[in-house]
Amino acid sequence: MLTTTLHPSLRRAILAAVLAASSSLALADPLGYRVEIDTSQFSGAGFLDFAFIAGNSPAPGASAVLSNFSGAFGALESLEGNVSGSVPGTLTFGNSGAYNDWFHNVTLGGKFGFNIVFGGDFLNTAGNTGTTFGVGLLDYTGMAYLGNANGNLLQFELTPLNGGLPASITGSSYASIATISAVPEASEWMMLTGGLALIGFAMRRRQAVTSA
């Protein structure tokens, strides 16, 4: 009934606002990301180094879960600290150790990718120290960095709740061969889809009224 009595321009404005709200919810503060690393400019053996490290002071608990691996991964070279799982399965990192690291053999020359989802107490527990998740690419010696001679290809900074400031996750790429893209959760996709469905329903109602 509402869609038949409101002025068309007002209806369009309301529907646009609903879609905008749904879109912002779907894209705000994502916890999940897709990471892609293109090593086509390199060849031979190498290593991918995944590290999850808290700051010097006690940091609120945080976790990083990696899955959906793609690329030419070889055997695990070494692990240290609070890390469990396997590649190409799932890796789970915690920040309770001083140094939490997974160092993996790879064959360079192709693309590598994985999904990463962050969680933990840092989202709702106040603190002054955050946790960093970083990914570095190294040559066959395990000593020289590739893509970024200074270190990691990319990093995520997990900042806990602090006073009036909410917790945040900031992803940064330091090399052209590495990209980060947000992966909305299923519930966020449902909100966005709901907004689109509402617009479709209103448009059908409008067409029906015009025909009548």
Backbone as JSON Lines, residues from 0, in Angstrom:
{"i":0,"aa":"M","n":[0.83,-1.19,0.0],"ca":[0.0,0.0,0.0],"c":[0.86,1.25,0.0]}
{"i":1,"aa":"L","n":[1.93,1.22,0.75],"ca":[2.79,2.39,0.85],"c":[3.38,2.77,-0.49]}
{"i":2,"aa":"T","n":[3.78,1.79,-1.3],"ca":[4.42,2.09,-2.58],"c":[3.45,2.65,-3.59]}
{"i":3,"aa":"T","n":[2.14,2.51,-3.35],"ca":[1.16,3.04,-4.3],"c":[0.71,4.45,-3.94]}
{"i":4,"aa":"T","n":[0.99,4.9,-2.7],"ca":[0.52,6.21,-2.28],"c":[1.63,7.25,-2.23]}
{"i":5,"aa":"L","n":[2.86,6.83,-2.01],"ca":[3.96,7.78,-1.98],"c":[4.25,8.31,-3.37]}
{"i":6,"aa":"H","n":[4.69,9.56,-3.42],"ca":[5.11,10.14,-4.69],"c":[6.28,9.34,-5.24]}
{"i":7,"aa":"P","n":[6.33,9.08,-6.57],"ca":[7.41,8.25,-7.14],"c":[8.8,8.71,-6.77]}
{"i":8,"aa":"S","n":[9.05,10.02,-6.78],"ca":[10.4,10.5,-6.46],"c":[10.75,10.22,-5.01]}
{"i":9,"aa":"L","n":[9.74,10.31,-4.12],"ca":[9.98,10.01,-2.71],"c":[10.24,8.54,-2.52]}
{"i":10,"aa":"R","n":[9.5,7.68,-3.25],"ca":[9.72,6.25,-3.16],"c":[11.14,5.91,-3.6]}
{"i":11,"aa":"R","n":[11.57,6.54,-4.7],"ca":[12.92,6.25,-5.19],"c":[13.97,6.66,-4.18]}
{"i":12,"aa":"A","n":[13.77,7.79,-3.52],"ca":[14.73,8.26,-2.52],"c":[14.82,7.29,-1.34]}
{"i":13,"aa":"I","n":[13.64,6.79,-0.9],"ca":[13.63,5.86,0.22],"c":[14.34,4.56,-0.15]}
{"i":14,"aa":"L","n":[14.03,4.06,-1.35],"ca":[14.66,2.82,-1.79],"c":[16.16,2.98,-1.96]}
{"i":15,"aa":"A","n":[16.59,4.14,-2.47],"ca":[18.02,4.39,-2.62],"c":[18.71,4.4,-1.26]}
{"i":16,"aa":"A","n":[18.03,4.97,-0.25],"ca":[18.61,5.02,1.09],"c":[18.73,3.62,1.67]}
{"i":17,"aa":"V","n":[17.71,2.77,1.42],"ca":[17.75,1.39,1.9],"c":[18.92,0.64,1.28]}
{"i":18,"aa":"L","n":[19.1,0.81,-0.04],"ca":[20.21,0.14,-0.72],"c":[21.55,0.64,-0.22]}
{"i":19,"aa":"A","n":[21.67,1.94,-0.02],"ca":[22.93,2.5,0.47],"c":[23.26,1.97,1.86]}
{"i":20,"aa":"A","n":[22.23,1.88,2.71],"ca":[22.46,1.36,4.06],"c":[22.88,-0.09,4.02]}
{"i":21,"aa":"S","n":[22.22,-0.87,3.17],"ca":[22.58,-2.28,3.05],"c":[23.99,-2.44,2.53]}
{"i":22,"aa":"S","n":[24.38,-1.62,1.54],"ca":[25.72,-1.72,0.96],"c":[26.77,-1.36,1.99]}
{"i":23,"aa":"S","n":[26.53,-0.3,2.78],"ca":[27.53,0.11,3.76],"c":[27.69,-0.95,4.83]}
{"i":24,"aa":"L","n":[26.59,-1.6,5.23],"ca":[26.69,-2.66,6.21],"c":[27.5,-3.83,5.68]}
{"i":25,"aa":"A","n":[27.32,-4.09,4.38],"ca":[28.01,-5.23,3.79],"c":[29.5,-5.01,3.66]}
{"i":26,"aa":"L","n":[29.93,-3.74,3.6],"ca":[31.33,-3.47,3.33],"c":[32.08,-2.87,4.52]}
{"i":27,"aa":"A","n":[31.38,-2.55,5.61],"ca":[32.04,-1.88,6.73],"c":[32.76,-2.89,7.63]}
{"i":28,"aa":"D","n":[33.98,-2.55,8.03],"ca":[34.75,-3.32,8.99],"c":[34.72,-4.82,8.73]}
{"i":29,"aa":"P","n":[35.16,-5.26,7.55],"ca":[35.15,-6.7,7.29],"c":[36.18,-7.42,8.16]}
{"i":30,"aa":"L","n":[35.87,-8.66,8.52],"ca":[36.81,-9.49,9.27],"c":[37.5,-10.49,8.36]}
{"i":31,"aa":"G","n":[36.97,-10.69,7.16],"ca":[37.52,-11.67,6.23],"c":[38.1,-11.02,4.99]}
{"i":32,"aa":"Y","n":[39.21,-11.56,4.5],"ca":[39.9,-10.99,3.34],"c":[40.41,-12.1,2.44]}
{"i":33,"aa":"R","n":[40.63,-11.75,1.18],"ca":[41.31,-12.62,0.23],"c":[42.63,-11.98,-0.13]}
{"i":34,"aa":"V","n":[43.7,-12.76,-0.02],"ca":[45.04,-12.27,-0.36],"c":[45.52,-13.01,-1.6]}
{"i":35,"aa":"E","n":[46.05,-12.26,-2.57],"ca":[46.61,-12.83,-3.79],"c":[48.05,-12.34,-3.96]}
{"i":36,"aa":"I","n":[48.95,-13.26,-4.31],"ca":[50.35,-12.92,-4.52],"c":[50.79,-13.49,-5.86]}
{"i":37,"aa":"D","n":[51.27,-12.62,-6.75],"ca":[51.67,-13.03,-8.09],"c":[53.2,-13.1,-8.16]}
{"i":38,"aa":"T","n":[53.73,-14.29,-8.28],"ca":[55.19,-14.46,-8.32],"c":[55.69,-14.76,-9.72]}
{"i":39,"aa":"S","n":[54.93,-14.38,-10.75],"ca":[55.29,-14.73,-12.13],"c":[56.61,-14.13,-12.59]}
{"i":40,"aa":"Q","n":[57.08,-13.08,-11.91],"ca":[58.36,-12.48,-12.3],"c":[59.56,-13.2,-11.68]}
{"i":41,"aa":"F","n":[59.29,-14.21,-10.86],"ca":[60.36,-14.97,-10.22],"c":[60.28,-16.43,-10.67]}
{"i":42,"aa":"S","n":[61.3,-17.18,-10.37],"ca":[61.31,-18.59,-10.72],"c":[62.13,-19.37,-9.69]}
{"i":43,"aa":"G","n":[61.95,-20.68,-9.7],"ca":[62.71,-21.52,-8.8],"c":[62.03,-21.69,-7.46]}
{"i":44,"aa":"A","n":[62.82,-22.11,-6.48],"ca":[62.3,-22.36,-5.14],"c":[62.25,-21.07,-4.33]}
{"i":45,"aa":"G","n":[61.38,-21.04,-3.35],"ca":[61.28,-19.89,-2.47],"c":[60.5,-20.26,-1.22]}
{"i":46,"aa":"F","n":[60.16,-19.24,-0.44],"ca":[59.42,-19.46,0.8],"c":[58.36,-18.38,0.98]}
{"i":47,"aa":"L","n":[57.23,-18.75,1.54],"ca":[56.25,-17.79,2.05],"c":[56.3,-17.86,3.57]}
{"i":48,"aa":"D","n":[56.44,-16.69,4.19],"ca":[56.57,-16.6,5.64],"c":[55.34,-15.9,6.21]}
{"i":49,"aa":"F","n":[54.56,-16.6,7.04],"ca":[53.37,-16.05,7.68],"c":[53.68,-15.84,9.16]}
{"i":50,"aa":"A","n":[53.54,-14.61,9.64],"ca":[53.87,-14.31,11.03],"c":[52.74,-13.53,11.69]}
{"i":51,"aa":"F","n":[52.44,-13.88,12.94],"ca":[51.37,-13.24,13.72],"c":[51.99,-12.84,15.05]}
{"i":52,"aa":"I","n":[52.22,-11.54,15.24],"ca":[53.03,-11.08,16.37],"c":[52.32,-9.95,17.12]}
{"i":53,"aa":"A","n":[52.19,-10.12,18.43],"ca":[51.61,-9.08,19.27],"c":[52.68,-8.07,19.65]}
{"i":54,"aa":"G","n":[52.24,-6.89,20.11],"ca":[53.18,-5.84,20.52],"c":[53.92,-6.2,21.79]}
{"i":55,"aa":"N","n":[54.77,-5.3,22.25],"ca":[55.61,-5.57,23.41],"c":[54.81,-5.74,24.7]}
{"i":56,"aa":"S","n":[53.74,-4.95,24.87],"ca":[52.92,-5.07,26.07],"c":[51.9,-6.2,25.87]}
{"i":57,"aa":"P","n":[51.33,-6.75,26.93],"ca":[50.29,-7.76,26.76],"c":[49.16,-7.22,25.88]}
{"i":58,"aa":"A","n":[48.84,-7.95,24.84],"ca":[47.81,-7.52,23.9],"c":[46.56,-8.37,24.07]}
{"i":59,"aa":"P","n":[45.38,-7.8,23.87],"ca":[44.16,-8.6,23.91],"c":[44.26,-9.76,22.91]}
{"i":60,"aa":"G","n":[43.62,-10.87,23.23],"ca":[43.7,-12.05,22.39],"c":[43.21,-11.8,20.98]}
{"i":61,"aa":"A","n":[43.88,-12.42,20.02],"ca":[43.5,-12.29,18.62],"c":[43.84,-13.59,17.89]}
{"i":62,"aa":"S","n":[43.1,-13.86,16.84],"ca":[43.36,-15.06,16.05],"c":[43.29,-14.73,14.57]}
{"i":63,"aa":"A","n":[43.96,-15.54,13.77],"ca":[43.92,-15.42,12.31],"c":[43.78,-16.84,11.75]}
{"i":64,"aa":"V","n":[42.73,-17.06,10.98],"ca":[42.48,-18.38,10.39],"c":[42.62,-18.28,8.88]}
{"i":65,"aa":"L","n":[43.56,-19.05,8.32],"ca":[43.83,-19.04,6.88],"c":[43.27,-20.3,6.25]}
{"i":66,"aa":"S","n":[42.64,-20.13,5.07],"ca":[42.05,-21.28,4.37],"c":[41.98,-20.98,2.88]}
{"i":67,"aa":"N","n":[41.44,-21.94,2.12],"ca":[41.28,-21.79,0.67],"c":[42.6,-21.42,-0.01]}
{"i":68,"aa":"F","n":[43.63,-22.17,0.3],"ca":[44.95,-21.91,-0.3],"c":[44.96,-22.32,-1.77]}
{"i":69,"aa":"S","n":[45.68,-21.55,-2.56],"ca":[45.91,-21.9,-3.96],"c":[47.36,-21.58,-4.3]}
{"i":70,"aa":"G","n":[47.94,-22.31,-5.24],"ca":[49.32,-22.09,-5.62],"c":[50.18,-23.32,-5.37]}
{"i":71,"aa":"A","n":[51.44,-23.23,-5.8],"ca":[52.36,-24.37,-5.73],"c":[53.08,-24.41,-4.38]}
{"i":72,"aa":"F","n":[52.34,-24.85,-3.35],"ca":[52.94,-25.01,-2.03],"c":[53.65,-26.36,-1.94]}
{"i":73,"aa":"G","n":[54.81,-26.35,-1.31],"ca":[55.55,-27.57,-1.09],"c":[55.37,-28.04,0.34]}
{"i":74,"aa":"A","n":[56.46,-28.43,0.98],"ca":[56.42,-28.93,2.35],"c":[56.67,-27.8,3.35]}
{"i":75,"aa":"L","n":[56.17,-27.99,4.55],"ca":[56.44,-27.05,5.64],"c":[57.93,-27.07,5.96]}
{"i":76,"aa":"E","n":[58.53,-25.9,6.08],"ca":[59.94,-25.79,6.45],"c":[60.09,-25.69,7.97]}
{"i":77,"aa":"S","n":[59.32,-24.81,8.6],"ca":[59.41,-24.67,10.05],"c":[58.18,-23.95,10.59]}
{"i":78,"aa":"L","n":[57.91,-24.16,11.88],"ca":[56.84,-23.42,12.56],"c":[57.31,-23.09,13.96]}
{"i":79,"aa":"E","n":[56.75,-22.02,14.49],"ca":[57.13,-21.59,15.83],"c":[55.95,-20.91,16.5]}
{"i":80,"aa":"G","n":[55.76,-21.18,17.78],"ca":[54.74,-20.5,18.54],"c":[53.35,-21.1,18.37]}
{"i":81,"aa":"N","n":[52.36,-20.25,18.51],"ca":[50.97,-20.66,18.55],"c":[50.38,-20.74,17.14]}
{"i":82,"aa":"V","n":[50.72,-21.81,16.42],"ca":[50.22,-22.05,15.07],"c":[49.88,-23.52,14.94]}
{"i":83,"aa":"S","n":[48.74,-23.81,14.3],"ca":[48.37,-25.21,14.09],"c":[47.66,-25.35,12.75]}
{"i":84,"aa":"G","n":[47.62,-26.59,12.24],"ca":[46.93,-26.85,10.99],"c":[47.88,-27.35,9.92]}
{"i":85,"aa":"S","n":[47.45,-27.2,8.67],"ca":[48.26,-27.67,7.55],"c":[47.85,-26.93,6.29]}
{"i":86,"aa":"V","n":[48.76,-26.92,5.33],"ca":[48.5,-26.37,3.99],"c":[48.47,-27.54,3.03]}
{"i":87,"aa":"P","n":[47.42,-27.68,2.19],"ca":[46.45,-26.66,1.79],"c":[45.16,-26.67,2.59]}
{"i":88,"aa":"G","n":[45.16,-27.15,3.81],"ca":[43.96,-27.15,4.64],"c":[43.71,-25.81,5.29]}
{"i":89,"aa":"T","n":[43.77,-25.78,6.62],"ca":[43.51,-24.57,7.38],"c":[44.64,-24.33,8.38]}
{"i":90,"aa":"L","n":[45.09,-23.1,8.48],"ca":[46.07,-22.7,9.49],"c":[45.39,-21.77,10.49]}
{"i":91,"aa":"T","n":[45.64,-21.99,11.77],"ca":[45.09,-21.14,12.82],"c":[46.22,-20.55,13.64]}
{"i":92,"aa":"F","n":[46.29,-19.23,13.67],"ca":[47.31,-18.5,14.43],"c":[46.67,-17.88,15.67]}
{"i":93,"aa":"G","n":[47.39,-17.95,16.79],"ca":[47.03,-17.19,17.98],"c":[48.16,-16.23,18.29]}
{"i":94,"aa":"N","n":[47.89,-15.24,19.14],"ca":[48.92,-14.25,19.45],"c":[49.46,-14.4,20.87]}
{"i":95,"aa":"S","n":[49.24,-15.57,21.48],"ca":[49.7,-15.76,22.86],"c":[51.21,-15.98,22.95]}
{"i":96,"aa":"G","n":[51.82,-16.45,21.87],"ca":[53.27,-16.64,21.88],"c":[54.0,-15.36,21.54]}
{"i":97,"aa":"A","n":[55.28,-15.32,21.89],"ca":[56.08,-14.13,21.57],"c":[56.28,-14.01,20.07]}
{"i":98,"aa":"Y","n":[56.39,-15.16,19.38],"ca":[56.62,-15.16,17.94],"c":[55.88,-16.36,17.35]}
{"i":99,"aa":"N","n":[54.89,-16.1,16.51],"ca":[54.06,-17.16,15.95],"c":[54.24,-17.14,14.44]}
{"i":100,"aa":"D","n":[54.91,-18.17,13.92],"ca":[55.37,-18.1,12.54],"c":[55.22,-19.44,11.82]}
{"i":101,"aa":"W","n":[54.85,-19.36,10.54],"ca":[54.73,-20.54,9.68],"c":[55.54,-20.25,8.42]}
{"i":102,"aa":"F","n":[56.6,-21.05,8.18],"ca":[57.56,-20.81,7.1],"c":[57.45,-21.98,6.12]}
{"i":103,"aa":"H","n":[56.97,-21.69,4.88],"ca":[56.57,-22.76,3.98],"c":[57.29,-22.71,2.64]}
{"i":104,"aa":"N","n":[57.74,-23.87,2.16],"ca":[58.35,-23.99,0.84],"c":[57.32,-23.75,-0.26]}
{"i":105,"aa":"V","n":[57.7,-23.01,-1.31],"ca":[56.84,-22.8,-2.47],"c":[57.69,-22.86,-3.74]}
{"i":106,"aa":"T","n":[57.03,-23.08,-4.87],"ca":[57.67,-23.0,-6.17],"c":[57.22,-21.71,-6.84]}
{"i":107,"aa":"L","n":[58.15,-20.82,-7.09],"ca":[57.84,-19.51,-7.64],"c":[57.48,-19.59,-9.12]}
{"i":108,"aa":"G","n":[56.84,-18.55,-9.62],"ca":[56.49,-18.48,-11.03],"c":[55.0,-18.42,-11.29]}
{"i":109,"aa":"G","n":[54.19,-18.64,-10.25],"ca":[52.73,-18.62,-10.41],"c":[52.08,-17.74,-9.35]}
{"i":110,"aa":"K","n":[50.78,-17.91,-9.23],"ca":[50.01,-17.12,-8.27],"c":[49.68,-17.95,-7.04]}
{"i":111,"aa":"F","n":[49.7,-17.27,-5.89],"ca":[49.33,-17.86,-4.62],"c":[48.17,-17.06,-4.03]}
{"i":112,"aa":"G","n":[47.33,-17.74,-3.28],"ca":[46.22,-17.04,-2.66],"c":[45.72,-17.78,-1.44]}
{"i":113,"aa":"F","n":[45.02,-17.05,-0.58],"ca":[44.39,-17.66,0.59],"c":[43.38,-16.67,1.17]}
{"i":114,"aa":"N","n":[42.42,-17.21,1.9],"ca":[41.48,-16.39,2.65],"c":[41.98,-16.27,4.08]}
{"i":115,"aa":"I","n":[41.69,-15.14,4.72],"ca":[42.07,-14.96,6.12],"c":[40.92,-14.29,6.87]}
{"i":116,"aa":"V","n":[40.59,-14.84,8.03],"ca":[39.52,-14.3,8.88],"c":[40.11,-14.02,10.25]}
{"i":117,"aa":"F","n":[39.9,-12.81,10.75],"ca":[40.41,-12.41,12.05],"c":[39.29,-12.44,13.1]}
{"i":118,"aa":"G","n":[39.67,-12.71,14.34],"ca":[38.71,-12.71,15.43],"c":[39.45,-12.61,16.75]}
{"i":119,"aa":"G","n":[38.7,-12.72,17.85],"ca":[39.33,-12.71,19.17],"c":[38.86,-11.58,20.07]}
{"i":120,"aa":"D","n":[39.44,-11.56,21.27],"ca":[39.04,-10.6,22.29],"c":[39.33,-9.16,21.92]}
{"i":121,"aa":"F","n":[40.29,-8.93,21.01],"ca":[40.66,-7.54,20.69],"c":[39.48,-6.74,20.15]}
{"i":122,"aa":"L","n":[38.47,-7.44,19.64],"ca":[37.31,-6.76,19.06],"c":[36.46,-6.06,20.11]}
{"i":123,"aa":"N","n":[36.45,-6.59,21.35],"ca":[35.61,-5.98,22.38],"c":[36.29,-5.84,23.73]}
{"i":124,"aa":"T","n":[37.63,-6.01,23.76],"ca":[38.4,-5.84,24.99],"c":[39.38,-4.69,24.81]}
{"i":125,"aa":"A","n":[39.34,-3.75,25.75],"ca":[40.22,-2.57,25.66],"c":[41.68,-2.96,25.84]}
{"i":126,"aa":"G","n":[42.55,-2.23,25.14],"ca":[43.98,-2.48,25.26],"c":[44.77,-1.41,24.54]}
{"i":127,"aa":"N","n":[46.05,-1.33,24.85],"ca":[46.92,-0.33,24.24],"c":[47.84,-0.92,23.17]}
{"i":128,"aa":"T","n":[47.83,-2.25,23.05],"ca":[48.75,-2.91,22.14],"c":[47.99,-3.8,21.17]}
{"i":129,"aa":"G","n":[48.35,-3.71,19.91],"ca":[47.7,-4.51,18.89],"c":[48.55,-5.69,18.46]}
{"i":130,"aa":"T","n":[48.09,-6.35,17.4],"ca":[48.77,-7.52,16.84],"c":[48.92,-7.34,15.34]}
{"i":131,"aa":"T","n":[50.05,-7.78,14.81],"ca":[50.33,-7.63,13.37],"c":[50.41,-9.0,12.71]}
{"i":132,"aa":"F","n":[49.7,-9.14,11.59],"ca":[49.84,-10.33,10.75],"c":[50.55,-9.92,9.47]}
{"i":133,"aa":"G","n":[51.66,-10.57,9.16],"ca":[52.43,-10.21,7.97],"c":[52.76,-11.41,7.11]}
{"i":134,"aa":"V","n":[52.93,-11.16,5.8],"ca":[53.31,-12.21,4.86],"c":[54.51,-11.73,4.06]}
{"i":135,"aa":"G","n":[55.6,-12.5,4.1],"ca":[56.8,-12.17,3.34],"c":[57.11,-13.26,2.33]}
{"i":136,"aa":"L","n":[57.73,-12.87,1.23],"ca":[58.17,-13.81,0.19],"c":[59.7,-13.77,0.15]}
{"i":137,"aa":"L","n":[60.33,-14.94,0.23],"ca":[61.79,-15.0,0.26],"c":[62.32,-15.93,-0.83]}
{"i":138,"aa":"D","n":[63.59,-15.73,-1.18],"ca":[64.22,-16.57,-2.21],"c":[64.59,-17.93,-1.64]}
{"i":139,"aa":"Y","n":[65.27,-18.73,-2.43],"ca":[65.58,-20.11,-2.06],"c":[66.47,-20.21,-0.83]}
{"i":140,"aa":"T","n":[67.22,-19.14,-0.53],"ca":[68.09,-19.17,0.64],"c":[67.32,-18.91,1.94]}
{"i":141,"aa":"G","n":[66.13,-18.35,1.8],"ca":[65.36,-17.98,2.97],"c":[65.89,-16.74,3.66]}
{"i":142,"aa":"M","n":[66.78,-16.0,2.99],"ca":[67.42,-14.84,3.6],"c":[67.07,-13.53,2.9]}
{"i":143,"aa":"A","n":[66.81,-13.56,1.6],"ca":[66.56,-12.33,0.83],"c":[65.07,-12.22,0.48]}
{"i":144,"aa":"Y","n":[64.5,-11.06,0.77],"ca":[63.08,-10.83,0.47],"c":[62.88,-10.55,-1.02]}
{"i":145,"aa":"L","n":[61.77,-11.02,-1.55],"ca":[61.38,-10.77,-2.94],"c":[60.11,-9.92,-2.95]}
{"i":146,"aa":"G","n":[59.98,-9.07,-3.97],"ca":[58.79,-8.22,-4.08],"c":[58.91,-6.95,-3.29]}
{"i":147,"aa":"N","n":[59.42,-7.04,-2.08],"ca":[59.69,-5.89,-1.23],"c":[60.99,-6.17,-0.49]}
{"i":148,"aa":"A","n":[62.05,-5.54,-0.92],"ca":[63.38,-5.81,-0.35],"c":[63.45,-5.5,1.14]}
{"i":149,"aa":"N","n":[62.52,-4.68,1.63],"ca":[62.56,-4.27,3.04],"c":[61.79,-5.2,3.97]}
{"i":150,"aa":"G","n":[61.08,-6.17,3.41],"ca":[60.35,-7.08,4.3],"c":[59.05,-7.58,3.71]}
{"i":151,"aa":"N","n":[57.99,-7.53,4.51],"ca":[56.71,-8.13,4.15],"c":[56.1,-7.54,2.88]}
{"i":152,"aa":"L","n":[55.4,-8.42,2.15],"ca":[54.62,-7.96,1.0],"c":[53.37,-7.22,1.46]}
{"i":153,"aa":"L","n":[52.81,-7.67,2.59],"ca":[51.57,-7.08,3.09],"c":[51.49,-7.31,4.59]}
{"i":154,"aa":"Q","n":[50.66,-6.48,5.24],"ca":[50.46,-6.6,6.68],"c":[49.03,-6.21,7.03]}
{"i":155,"aa":"F","n":[48.53,-6.82,8.11],"ca":[47.28,-6.43,8.73],"c":[47.58,-5.98,10.15]}
{"i":156,"aa":"E","n":[47.08,-4.81,10.52],"ca":[47.24,-4.3,11.87],"c":[45.91,-4.44,12.61]}
{"i":157,"aa":"L","n":[45.91,-5.24,13.68],"ca":[44.72,-5.45,14.49],"c":[44.82,-4.57,15.73]}
{"i":158,"aa":"T","n":[44.01,-3.54,15.79],"ca":[44.05,-2.58,16.89],"c":[42.86,-2.8,17.81]}
{"i":159,"aa":"P","n":[43.1,-3.03,19.1],"ca":[41.99,-3.33,20.01],"c":[41.15,-2.09,20.35]}
{"i":160,"aa":"L","n":[40.02,-2.36,20.95],"ca":[39.18,-1.31,21.5],"c":[40.02,-0.44,22.43]}
{"i":161,"aa":"N","n":[39.89,0.88,22.3],"ca":[40.71,1.79,23.12],"c":[39.92,3.04,23.43]}
{"i":162,"aa":"G","n":[39.43,3.12,24.68],"ca":[38.62,4.27,25.06],"c":[37.35,4.35,24.22]}
{"i":163,"aa":"G","n":[37.17,5.5,23.57],"ca":[35.99,5.66,22.72],"c":[36.19,5.18,21.31]}
{"i":164,"aa":"L","n":[37.37,4.68,21.0],"ca":[37.67,4.23,19.64],"c":[37.39,2.74,19.5]}
{"i":165,"aa":"P","n":[36.65,2.33,18.48],"ca":[36.36,0.91,18.29],"c":[37.58,0.15,17.8]}
{"i":166,"aa":"A","n":[37.55,-1.15,17.92],"ca":[38.62,-1.98,17.38],"c":[38.62,-1.85,15.86]}
{"i":167,"aa":"S","n":[39.79,-2.08,15.26],"ca":[39.89,-1.93,13.81],"c":[40.89,-2.92,13.23]}
{"i":168,"aa":"I","n":[40.73,-3.17,11.94],"ca":[41.64,-4.02,11.18],"c":[42.05,-3.24,9.94]}
{"i":169,"aa":"T","n":[43.35,-3.02,9.78],"ca":[43.84,-2.26,8.64],"c":[44.81,-3.11,7.83]}
{"i":170,"aa":"G","n":[44.48,-3.32,6.56],"ca":[45.35,-4.09,5.69],"c":[46.14,-3.18,4.77]}
{"i":171,"aa":"S","n":[47.42,-3.46,4.6],"ca":[48.28,-2.64,3.74],"c":[49.15,-3.54,2.88]}
{"i":172,"aa":"S","n":[49.3,-3.18,1.6],"ca":[50.19,-3.9,0.7],"c":[51.41,-3.04,0.41]}
{"i":173,"aa":"Y","n":[52.59,-3.67,0.44],"ca":[53.84,-2.94,0.22],"c":[54.53,-3.37,-1.07]}
{"i":174,"aa":"A","n":[53.8,-4.07,-1.93],"ca":[54.38,-4.52,-3.19],"c":[53.27,-4.67,-4.22]}
{"i":175,"aa":"S","n":[53.58,-4.4,-5.47],"ca":[52.58,-4.48,-6.53],"c":[52.13,-5.91,-6.79]}
{"i":176,"aa":"I","n":[52.91,-6.88,-6.35],"ca":[52.56,-8.27,-6.61],"c":[51.56,-8.83,-5.59]}
{"i":177,"aa":"A","n":[51.22,-8.05,-4.57],"ca":[50.31,-8.52,-3.52],"c":[49.06,-7.65,-3.47]}
{"i":178,"aa":"T","n":[47.9,-8.29,-3.42],"ca":[46.63,-7.56,-3.33],"c":[45.8,-8.11,-2.18]}
{"i":179,"aa":"I","n":[44.99,-7.22,-1.6],"ca":[44.09,-7.57,-0.5],"c":[42.69,-7.12,-0.9]}
{"i":180,"aa":"S","n":[41.72,-8.0,-0.76],"ca":[40.33,-7.63,-1.03],"c":[39.45,-8.15,0.09]}
{"i":181,"aa":"A","n":[38.44,-7.36,0.47],"ca":[37.55,-7.73,1.55],"c":[36.6,-8.83,1.09]}
{"i":182,"aa":"V","n":[36.27,-9.74,2.0],"ca":[35.31,-10.8,1.73],"c":[34.18,-10.66,2.75]}
{"i":183,"aa":"P","n":[33.03,-10.06,2.36],"ca":[31.92,-9.9,3.3],"c":[31.44,-11.24,3.82]}
{"i":184,"aa":"E","n":[31.0,-11.26,5.08],"ca":[30.46,-12.48,5.65],"c":[29.09,-12.79,5.06]}
{"i":185,"aa":"A","n":[28.62,-14.03,5.27],"ca":[27.34,-14.46,4.7],"c":[26.19,-13.57,5.16]}
{"i":186,"aa":"S","n":[26.2,-13.18,6.44],"ca":[25.11,-12.36,6.95],"c":[25.08,-10.99,6.28]}
{"i":187,"aa":"E","n":[26.27,-10.46,5.94],"ca":[26.33,-9.16,5.29],"c":[25.82,-9.26,3.86]}
{"i":188,"aa":"W","n":[26.15,-10.38,3.18],"ca":[25.61,-10.59,1.83],"c":[24.09,-10.67,1.88]}
{"i":189,"aa":"M","n":[23.53,-11.27,2.93],"ca":[22.09,-11.39,3.06],"c":[21.45,-10.02,3.2]}
{"i":190,"aa":"M","n":[22.09,-9.12,3.96],"ca":[21.54,-7.77,4.1],"c":[21.56,-7.03,2.77]}
{"i":191,"aa":"L","n":[22.65,-7.16,2.03],"ca":[22.74,-6.5,0.73],"c":[21.71,-7.07,-0.23]}
{"i":192,"aa":"T","n":[21.57,-8.4,-0.25],"ca":[20.59,-9.04,-1.12],"c":[19.18,-8.62,-0.75]}
{"i":193,"aa":"G","n":[18.93,-8.47,0.57],"ca":[17.61,-8.03,1.01],"c":[17.27,-6.65,0.49]}
{"i":194,"aa":"G","n":[18.24,-5.74,0.48],"ca":[18.0,-4.4,-0.05],"c":[17.68,-4.42,-1.53]}
{"i":195,"aa":"L","n":[18.41,-5.25,-2.28],"ca":[18.15,-5.37,-3.72],"c":[16.78,-5.99,-3.97]}
{"i":196,"aa":"A","n":[16.39,-6.98,-3.16],"ca":[15.08,-7.61,-3.32],"c":[13.97,-6.62,-3.06]}
{"i":197,"aa":"L","n":[14.16,-5.74,-2.07],"ca":[13.14,-4.74,-1.76],"c":[12.94,-3.78,-2.92]}
{"i":198,"aa":"I","n":[14.01,-3.39,-3.54],"ca":[13.9,-2.5,-4.7],"c":[13.18,-3.21,-5.85]}
{"i":199,"aa":"G","n":[13.53,-4.48,-6.08],"ca":[12.86,-5.22,-7.14],"c":[11.37,-5.36,-6.9]}
{"i":200,"aa":"F","n":[10.99,-5.63,-5.64],"ca":[9.58,-5.76,-5.29],"c":[8.83,-4.44,-5.53]}
{"i":201,"aa":"A","n":[9.44,-3.32,-5.1],"ca":[8.8,-2.03,-5.27],"c":[8.63,-1.67,-6.75]}
{"i":202,"aa":"M","n":[9.63,-2.02,-7.55],"ca":[9.53,-1.74,-8.99],"c":[8.42,-2.54,-9.63]}
{"i":203,"aa":"R","n":[8.25,-3.8,-9.22],"ca":[7.16,-4.61,-9.76],"c":[5.81,-4.05,-9.36]}
{"i":204,"aa":"R","n":[5.7,-3.59,-8.11],"ca":[4.44,-2.99,-7.66],"c":[4.12,-1.74,-8.45]}
{"i":205,"aa":"R","n":[5.16,-0.96,-8.71],"ca":[4.94,0.28,-9.47],"c":[4.46,-0.03,-10.89]}
{"i":206,"aa":"Q","n":[5.05,-1.05,-11.52],"ca":[4.64,-1.43,-12.87],"c":[3.21,-1.92,-12.88]}
{"i":207,"aa":"A","n":[2.83,-2.67,-11.84],"ca":[1.46,-3.2,-11.75],"c":[0.45,-2.07,-11.61]}
{"i":208,"aa":"V","n":[0.79,-1.08,-10.77],"ca":[-0.11,0.06,-10.56],"c":[-0.23,0.87,-11.84]}
{"i":209,"aa":"T","n":[0.88,1.07,-12.53],"ca":[0.85,1.85,-13.78],"c":[-0.02,1.15,-14.83]}
{"i":210,"aa":"S","n":[0.09,-0.17,-14.94],"ca":[-0.7,-0.94,-15.9],"c":[-2.18,-0.84,-15.57]}
{"i":211,"aa":"A","n":[-2.51,-0.91,-14.28],"ca":[-3.91,-0.82,-13.88],"c":[-4.48,0.55,-14.2]}
